[in-house]
Structures are given as C-alpha cells and as structure tokens.
C-alpha cells in the first residue's frame, strides 16, 4: 500500500500536467489555424476555427480531470466510511 505522501505526489503529477495540456491544446489549435490560413489564404477564418477547437479540447481536458478527481474523492470517502464502520464494530466488541 502506498503512503499518503506517495499518493499526494502522484496526484500532483497527474493534475500538474493539466495546465500544460490546456496551454498546448489552445496553442496548437491557434497556430495550426494560422498555418492553414497562410497556406490556403482564407483570411483568418481558420485561425478562429483552430482556436475554438483548442478551447474545446482544453474544456474536455478540464472535464476529464474533474471527473477523475470526483471518482477519487468518492473512493476515498467510501474507504473512510468502511474504516469507521469497522472501528465502530470493533469498539462494540470490546
């Protein structure tokens, strides 16, 4: 079983990459759209489309991180409830 400190560092690593994922999503969408605009001479339209796709990808990353965080919190709460129940049962047996 991992210590609480190891779990905290792992969680920090998992969620610490979220900011980078958001920035890269927006930047890749924006710069990809600019590149396509220059290549296809579309006058900035694809820049906005790429930026919008980048924002959508960033929103999806945030949503996934929130769902994962909620699942982890629910699992921790369940483990704590089970530990309290076991403690209460052991206290009754004494």
C-alpha positions in Angstrom: 0.0 0.0 0.0 1.3 3.4 -0.9 1.9 6.0 1.8 -0.2 9.2 1.8 2.8 11.2 0.8 3.4 9.0 -2.3 -0.3 9.3 -3.2 -0.1 13.1 -2.9 2.9 13.3 -5.2 1.2 11.0 -7.7 -1.9 13.2 -7.7 0.2 16.3 -8.0 1.9 14.8 -11.1 -1.4 13.8 -12.6 -3.1 17.1 -12.1 0.0 19.2 -12.6 0.0 18.3 -16.3 -3.5 19.7 -16.7 -2.2 23.3 -17.2 0.3 22.2 -19.8 -2.4 20.2 -21.6 -4.7 23.3 -21.7 -2.0 25.6 -22.9 -0.8 23.1 -25.6 -4.4 22.5 -26.8 -5.1 26.2 -27.3 -1.7 26.9 -28.8 -1.8 24.1 -31.3 -5.3 25.0 -32.4 -4.4 28.6 -32.8 -1.0 28.1 -34.6 -2.4 25.3 -36.7 -5.2 27.6 -37.8 -2.8 30.4 -38.6 -0.6 28.0 -40.6 -3.6 26.8 -42.6 -4.8 30.4 -43.2 -1.4 31.2 -44.7 -1.4 28.0 -46.8 -4.9 28.3 -48.0 -5.3 32.2 -48.0 -8.5 32.1 -46.0 -8.1 35.4 -44.3 -8.1 34.4 -40.6 -11.1 32.2 -40.6 -9.2 29.0 -39.9 -7.3 30.7 -37.1 -10.6 31.3 -35.2 -11.7 27.7 -36.0 -8.4 26.3 -34.7 -8.6 28.5 -31.6 -12.2 27.3 -31.0 -11.1 23.6 -31.4 -8.2 24.3 -29.0 -10.6 25.8 -26.4 -12.9 22.8 -26.8 -10.0 20.4 -26.3 -8.9 22.3 -23.2 -12.5 22.2 -21.8 -12.6 18.4 -22.4 -9.3 18.0 -20.5 -10.7 20.0 -17.6 -13.9 18.0 -17.6 -11.9 14.7 -17.6 -9.8 15.9 -14.7 -12.8 16.9 -12.7 -14.5 13.5 -13.3 -11.3 11.7 -12.2 -11.0 13.9 -9.1 -14.6 13.2 -8.2 -14.2 9.4 -8.6 -11.0 9.5 -6.5 -12.8 11.6 -3.8 -15.8 9.2 -3.7 -13.4 6.2 -3.4 -11.6 7.8 -0.5 -14.9 8.6 1.2 -16.0 5.0 0.8 -12.8 3.7 2.3 -13.1 6.1 5.2 -16.7 5.0 5.8 -15.7 1.4 5.8 -12.8 2.1 8.2 -15.2 4.0 10.6 -17.7 1.1 10.4 -15.0 -1.4 11.2 -13.8 0.8 14.0 -17.3 1.1 15.5 -17.8 -2.7 15.2 -14.5 -3.3 17.0 -15.5 -0.9 19.7 -18.8 -2.6 20.3 -17.0 -6.0 20.7 -14.8 -4.7 23.5 
